[in-house]
Amino acid sequence: MKNTYTSLSKAINDLTKKGYIYNFNMKEDFIECAENCRQLQPEEFEIDQKYRFQEMSDVDNESVLYAISSTDGKIKGLLVNAYGIYADYASFKLVQKLNRPEVK
């Protein structure tokens, strides 16, 4: 069952407790975890959960939190992104993976 969070910080805190301890950054063709020098191509990770947050004071300020795990099971982490911004520089394959509506 997917949790409903009232804020981005509450979601990050809870998911960190559930083992999503690494931070991912978006690159053009992959996501990167600087803490352990890992780069994951779209076929090397799964999006376990996806949450959207919008600040009540600024409807244009929307972000998305992804709970991600590598397909080899060795790394779980979080990717926070301002909604829609990655579409400008990420590859089509990566954008397609992140925009997938259904998560497991």
MOSULUR-V558327 format. One record per run of one state. SS is the DSSP state (H for helix, E for strand, C for the rest). FROM is the first residue (numbers start at 0). TO is the last residue. If there is no record, write none. Layout:
# MOSULUR-V558327
SS_FROM_TO + SS_FROM_TO
This chain:
# MOSULUR-V558327
C_0_6 + H_7_16 + C_17_20 + E_21_22 + C_23_23 + E_24_25 + C_26_28 + E_29_32 + H_33_35 + C_36_36 + E_37_40 + H_41_43 + E_44_54 + C_55_56 + E_57_69 + C_70_74 + E_75_81 + C_82_83 + H_84_87 + C_88_90 + H_91_98 + C_99_103
